[in-house]
């Protein structure tokens, strides 16, 4: 499956914050929307960086309580992991593994069109495993022939 298909099937846009928001603003967004990753942007389809729960934990460890009021621009990751809509899912999985990240930005040329998370990968692989299991069961039991 192509990464672009997963993004289309998700039907969810990219959640973004501005570089001037504070970490506590982002943490409240994480809580309220049950997410753990945002794109940092000033305009749709463009990415200045990303901020994850891990980035917030690292900022707290480095700066202490003052990190909560720091600007996103000062704690974001400016080099986000990316893949293309035309990449196969194992490419995104390899990028996640190599970069030790749970999120990959999906690009269509220079435009950001979505985010694929490790949860999206697991969901797709689980659905694929269920289909394979059903197909094998049907084959063995002879019910796949009409």
Residue pairs with C-beta under 8 A, 6 or more apart in sequence:
1 88
1 89
1 124
1 128
2 85
2 86
2 87
2 88
2 89
3 83
3 84
3 85
3 86
3 87
3 88
3 89
3 91
3 92
3 104
3 106
3 116
4 84
4 85
4 86
4 106
4 108
4 113
6 89
6 116
6 120
6 124
7 85
7 106
7 113
7 114
7 115
7 116
10 114
10 120
12 114
13 114
14 39
14 41
14 44
14 112
14 113
14 114
14 115
15 29
15 33
15 35
15 38
15 39
16 38
16 39
16 40
16 41
16 44
17 25
17 26
17 29
17 38
17 39
17 40
17 41
17 51
17 72
18 40
18 41
18 42
18 72
19 40
19 42
19 48
19 49
19 71
19 72
19 73
19 76
20 71
20 72
20 73
21 71
21 72
22 68
22 69
22 70
22 71
22 72
23 51
23 56
23 59
23 67
23 68
23 69
23 70
23 72
23 75
24 68
24 69
25 72
26 38
26 51
26 56
26 72
27 56
27 68
29 35
29 38
30 36
30 38
30 53
36 52
36 53
36 102
37 50
37 51
37 52
37 53
37 102
37 103
37 115
37 117
38 50
38 51
39 47
39 49
39 50
39 80
39 105
39 112
39 115
40 47
40 48
40 49
40 50
40 51
40 72
40 73
40 76
41 47
41 48
41 112
42 48
45 111
45 112
45 113
46 111
46 112
47 80
47 105
47 112
48 73
48 76
48 78
49 73
49 76
49 77
49 78
49 79
49 80
50 76
50 77
50 80
50 103
50 105
51 72
51 75
51 76
51 77
52 77
52 101
52 102
52 103
55 75
55 76
55 77
56 67
56 75
58 75
59 67
59 70
59 75
60 67
60 68
63 70
67 75
80 105
81 95
81 96
81 99
81 101
81 103
81 104
81 105
82 95
82 104
82 105
82 106
82 107
83 91
83 92
83 95
83 104
83 105
83 106
83 107
83 116
84 106
84 107
84 108
85 106
85 107
85 108
85 113
89 121
89 124
92 104
92 106
92 116
92 121
93 121
95 101
95 104
96 102
96 103
96 104
96 118
96 121
102 117
102 118
102 119
103 115
103 116
103 117
103 118
104 115
104 116
105 112
105 114
105 115
106 112
106 113
106 114
106 115
106 116
107 113
135 144
137 143
138 144
